[in-house]
Amino acid sequence: MNHNFEEFKNWITSGNEIEFSYQGKRYSVTYGGKENGEEYISFCEFYKPDMEFVDYNDFMKNAKIGGVSLSKIWRNVEDINIF
């Protein structure tokens, strides 16, 4: 079942963790905290180094797959799981 990008943005702002597939690869969006108390959004392809984003705006502006923003590829993602 495909979801629109507005739903994805709502999941991010609600703090949902998300897993999805794109072009045969699995990706995840999770949340973490540093020892100094700062929180961040983590985005990565499974089993690859993650990218950390300081907040929602940073994530939406800079999270990309193959240099393409998530908003451009979202209609082609598959196997979406929301936690």
C-alpha positions as a Markdown table, in Angstrom:
| # | Residue | x | y | z |
|---|---|---|---|---|
| 1 | Met | 0.0 | 0.0 | 0.0 |
| 2 | Asn | 1.5 | 3.3 | -1.0 |
| 3 | His | 1.0 | 6.4 | 1.2 |
| 4 | Asn | 1.3 | 10.0 | 0.2 |
| 5 | Phe | 4.2 | 12.2 | 1.3 |
| 6 | Glu | 1.9 | 14.2 | 3.6 |
| 7 | Glu | 1.3 | 11.1 | 5.7 |
| 8 | Phe | 5.1 | 10.4 | 5.8 |
| 9 | Lys | 5.6 | 14.0 | 7.1 |
| 10 | Asn | 2.9 | 13.4 | 9.8 |
| 11 | Trp | 4.6 | 10.2 | 10.9 |
| 12 | Ile | 7.9 | 12.0 | 11.3 |
| 13 | Thr | 6.4 | 14.9 | 13.3 |
| 14 | Ser | 4.6 | 12.4 | 15.5 |
| 15 | Gly | 7.8 | 10.5 | 16.3 |
| 16 | Asn | 6.9 | 7.3 | 14.5 |
| 17 | Glu | 9.8 | 5.1 | 13.4 |
| 18 | Ile | 9.5 | 4.1 | 9.8 |
| 19 | Glu | 10.9 | 1.3 | 7.6 |
| 20 | Phe | 10.4 | 1.2 | 3.8 |
| 21 | Ser | 11.9 | -0.3 | 0.6 |
| 22 | Tyr | 13.0 | 1.7 | -2.4 |
| 23 | Gln | 14.5 | 0.1 | -5.5 |
| 24 | Gly | 15.1 | -3.2 | -3.7 |
| 25 | Lys | 16.9 | -1.7 | -0.7 |
| 26 | Arg | 15.5 | -1.3 | 2.9 |
| 27 | Tyr | 15.7 | 2.1 | 4.7 |
| 28 | Ser | 14.8 | 3.2 | 8.2 |
| 29 | Val | 14.0 | 6.5 | 10.0 |
| 30 | Thr | 14.5 | 6.3 | 13.8 |
| 31 | Tyr | 15.2 | 8.6 | 16.7 |
| 32 | Gly | 18.1 | 8.8 | 19.1 |
| 33 | Gly | 19.6 | 10.8 | 21.8 |
| 34 | Lys | 23.2 | 11.9 | 22.5 |
| 35 | Glu | 24.9 | 11.8 | 25.9 |
| 36 | Asn | 24.5 | 15.6 | 26.1 |
| 37 | Gly | 20.7 | 15.2 | 25.8 |
| 38 | Glu | 20.4 | 16.4 | 22.2 |
| 39 | Glu | 17.9 | 14.4 | 20.2 |
| 40 | Tyr | 18.2 | 13.6 | 16.5 |
| 41 | Ile | 16.5 | 11.8 | 13.6 |
| 42 | Ser | 18.6 | 9.0 | 12.1 |
| 43 | Phe | 18.1 | 7.9 | 8.5 |
| 44 | Cys | 19.9 | 5.0 | 6.8 |
| 45 | Glu | 19.9 | 2.1 | 4.4 |
| 46 | Phe | 19.8 | -1.1 | 6.4 |
| 47 | Tyr | 23.3 | -2.1 | 7.5 |
| 48 | Lys | 24.9 | 1.1 | 6.3 |
| 49 | Pro | 26.1 | 4.1 | 8.3 |
| 50 | Asp | 23.3 | 6.4 | 9.4 |
| 51 | Met | 22.9 | 10.1 | 8.7 |
| 52 | Glu | 21.9 | 12.2 | 11.6 |
| 53 | Phe | 19.6 | 15.2 | 11.3 |
| 54 | Val | 19.1 | 17.8 | 14.1 |
| 55 | Asp | 15.4 | 18.2 | 13.7 |
| 56 | Tyr | 12.4 | 17.8 | 11.4 |
| 57 | Asn | 13.3 | 20.7 | 9.1 |
| 58 | Asp | 16.9 | 19.5 | 8.7 |
| 59 | Phe | 15.6 | 16.0 | 7.9 |
| 60 | Met | 13.0 | 17.2 | 5.3 |
| 61 | Lys | 15.5 | 19.4 | 3.6 |
| 62 | Asn | 18.5 | 17.1 | 3.6 |
| 63 | Ala | 17.5 | 13.4 | 3.7 |
| 64 | Lys | 18.1 | 11.9 | 0.3 |
| 65 | Ile | 18.6 | 8.6 | -1.5 |
| 66 | Gly | 21.0 | 8.7 | -4.3 |
| 67 | Gly | 21.0 | 12.5 | -4.2 |
| 68 | Val | 17.2 | 12.7 | -4.6 |
| 69 | Ser | 15.0 | 14.1 | -1.9 |
| 70 | Leu | 12.5 | 11.7 | -0.2 |
| 71 | Ser | 9.6 | 13.9 | -1.4 |
| 72 | Lys | 10.6 | 13.1 | -5.1 |
| 73 | Ile | 10.8 | 9.3 | -4.6 |
| 74 | Trp | 8.1 | 8.7 | -2.0 |
| 75 | Arg | 5.5 | 7.6 | -4.5 |
| 76 | Asn | 7.8 | 4.7 | -5.5 |
| 77 | Val | 8.5 | 3.4 | -2.0 |
| 78 | Glu | 7.2 | 0.0 | -1.0 |
| 79 | Asp | 6.7 | -2.2 | 2.1 |
| 80 | Ile | 6.1 | 0.7 | 4.5 |
| 81 | Asn | 6.1 | -0.2 | 8.2 |
| 82 | Ile | 5.3 | 2.4 | 10.9 |
| 83 | Phe | 6.1 | 1.8 | 14.5 |
